[in-house]
């Protein structure tokens, strides 16, 4: 097989707009040009070689005319040139010219300038030819004693690399470096030397560490990081060594370097399960989060704390640190605060709930006095939800929390105020003892509410839970106050005409004035002056303003509330006169709202639905039928109770699903062997350093995935079997990158020269680098890898062709056109969850909609829903209970997020005739997204999966 990929150390950005240089002109510039011209020519030569051009004639020109020069820029460019230029002949033997180059290396290693020495030593780490390295070994050894630390530390790295690749060149390297380490003072040199001993001879590294264990805290952070890695590896391989080195790890928790503290805390957790160790590591993590300014670091360390909590014994230790965790709320980032509050909520216990509530109340107070910002409102909403959860989990604190939260009702942020009312509704239903307090506070806050939705919910709560005659009278007076004068229409007409009621006129009586009349006698004159403020635009009461703006749903809600209050007042007060007076007042308010809706004064007339609702309430108060009375008095509260119970059950089941099974070991449980354990198990005894590296490279296998079948599913055939060149590609998607592993097979008896894979992309995809040309022997094959960057969630297409020359042929280049590779949007979409309110808000905000008709041979509504969820990776937000049963119709909301943070919403409206059991499901799916590409790509995916073969399922 032809080897395509060479080891790469240096990445060079190639200019795409410049013309390709001429080889003859390059030779002239390198031979006769001045230093500046030679530098430019050398750069062009490097670019051409990196692009895959072969310039065999230029090598000797560079050796003769460029290599002897002492210019530092040229020497630096030459190191890159020697790294990328082919150094062997086609049969694998070293070129003769490289002997001259080797002599130049040796002179550079003895150069008086430390930069040239050091950079040459760094370059030698990249060489893979032992024939070139062997003559240089004495010079490399000499560099260990150089006066400058830059040379010494690069000499150590060079010896380490050569020892690892070609041990026979320097067999005594560990002993040499151990001696060097004992006498070295520079921290970077000690770090490189210790790193080499760590990988080459752990015994020597351990003996050195044991000799200076007490001085570790005074070492530099780069050396401390290597020491942490060594201790982890030693204790991982030999647990009996833990007691010897664990004190050192404890000391490193107090290091001045945050990176060292982070690594030491992670190592301590893996080495010890003792409560003191877990507490020390968790405290270290918390300090890092509080003191670190970078939000990404905060989120990473928070994830480590959350992972720590997953262990049952660790959770008990973390419960004592809840108040420390809440210090993280000082961070301004919303995502950090959200994770912190969730973690604290899961850890809080009855011992520290009161302290936590105090902290949260202080945070609530802080949000009142800051300049309103988008995140401030969302943070306030987070605090409200957390306090809500605290009260439901620990009812004892509800009494202190409710007064604080009800202050939010007057907040301009509707989201926070709505969440408060959701909490108040649940609290007033669950905690009977707190009902008088809640009603009192709600009545106080009622006039200050600024949002129609909040007013509507508050009206419902007051109507449902005002149980005493005094509370009912108070609610009625608040309603009258926030509605204004009754009848509303006449009052509005008076306002429009500029007349004023008695209350609106300000009567000012002037002081008596002594005047002399015509006959010369004194008289006292007094007068009333009327000051009219008709010219001023007066603000209407809030409830009336909503209805003048055309929102009569609040009027319908008010009708229901007044009916409930009147019916309850009749049952509480035996006096018939008082009963009739209250009922009449309620009916007058409802009739006045109904009249206003049909008068033409509001911007929009009342809807038929709201008008019918008000008429029904009037009829209920007029007739007082027992069945209707029962619905208004009892059924509403029962419905709320059932809804809250269902919600609690759903939350309990989701929590149970998240819980990890206990750590009990049964008698017939299988024994886990290190060699056979799954590589994705972080909590196991596998080396965390190796595992994290393989995870970062995307090499770990997903749990439960069959490797062979998943790879086969992602192979795309690019050419036909009868084409001269057969090709197929394995598409590996790793979040933001797509790696195409393309197999190319020469099916002819000719040698194919300059066989090049040419690719182009359509959509939000970008080809990172151009694949290198290869030479294919008859019936030979090779693998070429191409990287593609992904920027957004869209269906992308990769297309292209294979171009090649046939050896000995004089014809034009041959081209084989490749089949298109379609990148599946499902690789970037993951199921997500959100509340109904957030779903509706996003549905209203998102401007791109795609409507897809259902076209399937499935005959069962639930079967189609399951098929849709499997095909699109979306999560069904509609509860299972709402979807259960058979009624011939189904509506469901779906939600998903992409790895790029884009939201996708879908609404399914499905139908199936009852009288035709074999009929297919019909209906449509509406998709909404912020970006057009997301909406179109998701619709295309749904259409594609609907057309596929599906198994018919009877209803």
Buried (B, 14 or more C-beta within 10 A) or exposed (E): EBEBEEEEEEEEEEEEEEEEBEBEEBBEBBBEBEEEEBBBBBBBBBBBBBEEBEBEEBBEBBBEBBBEBEBEBBBBBBBBBBBBBEBEEEEEEBBEBBEEBBEBBBEBBEBEBBBBBBBBBBBBBBBEBEBBBBEBBEBBBBBBEBEBBBBBBBBBBBBBBBBEEBEEBBEEBBEBBBBBBEEBEBBBBBBBBBBBBBBBBBEBBBEBBEEEBEEBBEBBBBBBBBBBBBBBBBBBEEEEBBEBBBEBBBBBBEBEBBBBBBBBBBBBBBBBEEEEBBBBBBBBBBBBBBEBEEBEBBBBBBEBBBBBBEBEEBBEBBBBBBBBBBBBBEBEBBEBBBBBBBBBBBBBEEEBBEEBBEBBBEBBEBBEEEEEEEEBBBBBBBBBBBBBBBBBEBBEBBBBBBBBBBBBBBBEBBBBBBBBBBBBBBBBBBBEEBBEBBBBBBBBBBEEBBBBBBBBBBBBBBBBBBBBBEBBBBBBEBBBEBBBBBBBBEBBEBBEEEEBEEEEEEEEEEEEEEEEEEEEEEEEEEEEEEEEEEEEEEEBBBBBBBBBEBBBBBBBBBBBBBBBBBBBBBEBBEEEEBBEEBBEBBBEBBBBBBBBBEBEBBEEBBBEEBBEBBBBBBEBBEEEEEEBBEEBBEEBEEEBEEEBEEEEEEEEEEEEEEEEEEEEEEEEEEEEEEEEEEBBEEEEEBBBEEBEEBEEEEEBEEEEEEEEEEBEEBEBEBBEEEBBBBBBBBBBBBEEEBBBBBBBBBBBEBBBBEBBBBBEBBBBBEBEEBBBBBBBBEEBBBBBBBBBEBEBBBBBBBBBBBBBBBEEEEEEEBEBEBBEBBBBBBBBBEBBEBEEBBBEBBBEEBEBBBEBEBEBEBBBBBBBBBBBBEBBBBBBBBEEEEBEEEEEEBEBBBBBBBEBEBBBBBBBBBBBEEEEEEEBBBBBBBBBBBBEBBBBBBBBBBBEBBEEEBEEBEB
